[in-house]
Amino acid sequence: MSKSQVITARIDPEVMALVDRLAAAQGRSRSWLAARAIEKMARAETAFLDFVKEGEDAIGRGDYLTQEQMEEWITEMKVGARAKIAAQKHERDEAA
């Protein structure tokens, strides 16, 4: 018994031409390319859904920042970065 499942899809002629070109260039079958493309898309979309779920769960727990809190945090990060750059410049100037 085969481990794989069969799926059928309608592909427009332009896309099929691209698939055929790619299959020929890589020495692969249409089926192999389709299986890899579906796997790649399914994994990427599933990872995205998991990412969204993680965010929704965090919101449900109250683990998030408001817009105002986020803006304040970004401002603090910018101020801290500017201070660090200024201190590094001062150290270089003194060393010179």
C-alpha positions in Angstrom: 0.0 0.0 0.0 1.3 3.5 -0.9 2.1 6.0 1.8 1.2 8.9 -0.5 -2.3 10.2 -1.4 -3.5 11.2 -4.8 -4.8 14.8 -5.4 -6.1 16.3 -8.6 -5.9 20.0 -9.5 -6.9 22.2 -12.4 -3.9 24.2 -13.7 -4.1 26.9 -16.4 -2.0 26.4 -19.5 0.5 29.2 -18.6 1.2 27.7 -15.1 1.5 24.2 -16.6 4.0 25.5 -19.1 6.1 26.8 -16.2 5.7 23.5 -14.3 6.9 21.6 -17.4 9.8 24.0 -17.9 10.9 23.6 -14.3 10.4 19.8 -14.3 12.6 19.5 -17.4 15.3 21.8 -16.0 15.4 19.9 -12.7 14.9 16.4 -14.1 11.8 16.0 -12.0 8.2 14.9 -12.7 5.2 17.2 -12.5 3.9 15.1 -9.6 7.2 15.6 -7.7 7.1 19.4 -8.2 3.4 19.6 -7.3 4.0 17.5 -4.1 6.9 19.7 -3.0 5.0 22.9 -3.8 1.9 21.8 -1.8 4.1 20.6 1.1 6.0 24.0 1.2 2.8 26.0 1.1 1.0 23.8 3.7 4.0 24.1 6.1 4.3 27.8 5.7 0.6 28.5 6.1 0.3 26.2 9.1 3.3 27.9 10.7 1.5 31.3 10.1 -1.7 29.9 11.6 0.2 28.8 14.7 1.9 32.2 14.9 -1.5 33.9 14.8 -2.9 31.5 17.4 0.0 32.2 19.7 -0.8 35.9 19.4 -4.5 35.4 20.1 -3.6 33.2 23.1 -1.3 36.0 24.4 -4.1 38.5 24.0 -6.5 36.2 25.9 -4.0 36.1 28.8 -3.7 39.8 28.7 -0.1 39.5 27.6 0.2 42.4 25.2 1.0 46.1 24.9 -1.5 48.8 23.9 -0.7 51.1 21.0 0.4 53.8 23.5 2.6 51.4 25.5 4.2 50.2 22.3 4.9 53.8 21.1 6.4 54.6 24.6 8.6 51.5 24.4 9.8 52.4 20.9 10.7 55.9 22.0 12.6 54.5 25.0 14.5 52.2 22.7 15.4 55.0 20.3 16.6 57.2 23.2 18.6 54.4 24.6 20.2 53.7 21.2 21.0 57.3 20.7 22.6 57.5 24.1 24.7 54.4 23.4 25.9 55.8 20.0 26.8 59.1 21.7 28.7 57.3 24.4 30.6 55.2 21.9 31.4 58.3 19.8 32.6 60.1 23.0 34.9 57.1 23.8 36.3 57.1 20.3 36.9 60.8 20.4 38.7 60.5 23.8 40.9 57.6 22.5 41.9 59.6 19.4 
